[in-house]
């Protein structure tokens, strides 16, 4: 709309100059400079209108007209520089300024062509529009100078000249008004998220700061669970539409006087009065996501993790928001949906960050993470069928840190990929060492849900096998039911690609998750491992015995090898053997141990 007004104002000024030039030939000659600047302003404005229209409709006809419009504008700039005899250097500088924007325009068009509308919008608002505003100001300033000189020369001229003078003044005022309105629009956009229309992080911080100054408040940090997978698998367009709908649901779920903002990526924040019950508000917000999202022909289920923190005396906005974010991470890790910040959470968060730093250092060092191996014994022959590689962390200052204390922390960050790669490297290096002595011992390695869904994981497995010259059949990748059910379709694809490498696949801790028989049938698996919680008590608990028996039968019916974890005593091993279980693993046979400690009697050659 502002661009249309600018076009109309510039068009009026150009038309007035043309009308005056038809009255007196002398006026036409003297107004040449002014006409040139007017034409440059008009074409620059028209060019800007097309640029702004292109981001709204990247495939529209305005996009196709941009190149021709740019050439016309540059020609007008060159003409302006050529005819201005009074200020030739300034005119040439303005023309060069316009020409220098060529690379910026080309980058903007490339962003549109590859569908990066958000990036193009950012370039338009933060680079192109400010640059064109400066250019227009220079053109209009020079135009005004020439018009004022012309008016002085024609003070005693015809009535038509006087009318044009006032018209030019009015045109200039109109431009100033339009620019002021444009400035207000820019200021509004500076505090608004362009995708969702919600306040952005800066606006939220200002509102929260004001609320803190006048009284206590509660901040809620909200994260969309699984949004990253949607964005990566369905594309950024679907992701953007999902964010828009999520923002709308959050906005409709808060009360008048509360504030919801998008503070980055798939993170939102809500500001409420501290006398409101955060749990009630959190419940209302999570309920807003019970209904699936309908986008194009897709139905997408999305949940949220919410953390709440109430400001106390002396707190800052950044501090309260960090506390809310800590609580949100607790809710996400424990799958609670909602969590309220406590001092203990803050301590845990600090300890977690410290542990992550030490883990990063340990992975960089490459010597602190080691593997122990627990034998897996063929129950019918009693010989070694393979080993499971179990990670250990020997901290230089704190000694041995249990896997349960650091692996869950790793699984929440991208460090889990480096950790998995290091474990695979150590395990396959050991497998290579065994092969060099004539022992072909299969090695099982556990991977997390995050690693399973990593697009580059299969290629990295192939690289490790190739580097150590290990056949795929000597490696088994174990995944849990939860890892598979996080994204069944992707899990099936990844497991199939792993099997294509010759690598065996196993579902670990079977019975503790919620996978259906249908998915178990569809999964490309070689092995099923029964969780130790069922095996350990099966000799004394008829219910567990029945569950183990039915699982063994199910696995065999699906053509899978069945491994029982938690074989701790002779009675349990006898019961497993009687049920036809293929492999046993547990303290009855051996505890996890270093590679050098494996009993030679367990070894077998191919």
Secondary structure, DSSP 8 states (H G I E B T S, - for coil): -HHHHHHHHHHHHHHHHHHHHTT-HHHHHHTHHHHHHHHHHHHHHHHHHHHHHHHH-TTSHHHHHHHHHHHHHHHHHHHHHHH-SSSHHHHHHHHHHHHHTHHHHHHHHHHHHTT-HHHHHHHIIIIIHHHHHHHHHHHHHHHHHHHHHHHHHTTTS-HHHHHHHHHHHHHHHHHHHHHHHHHHHHHHHTTB-TTT-SB-HHHHHHHHHHHHHHS-EEEEEEEEETHHHHHHHH-HHHHHHHHHHHHHHHHHHS-TT-EEEEEETTEEEEEEETTS-HHHHHHHHHHTTSS-EEETTEEE--EEEEEEEE--TT--HHHHHHHHHHHHHHHHHTT-SEEE--HHHHHHHHHHHHHHHHHHHHHHHSSSEEEEEEEEEETTT-SEEEEEEEEEEEETTTEEE-HHHHHHHHTTSTHHHHHHHHHHHHHHHHHHHHHHTTB---EEEE--HHHHT-TTHHHHHHHHHHHHT--GGGEEEEEEHHHHHHSHHHHHHHHHHHHHTT-EEEEEEETSS---HHHHHHS--SEEEE-HHHHTTTTT-HHHHHHHHHHHHHHHHTT-EEEEE---SHHHHHHHHHTT-SEEESTTT---B-GGGS-GGG--B-
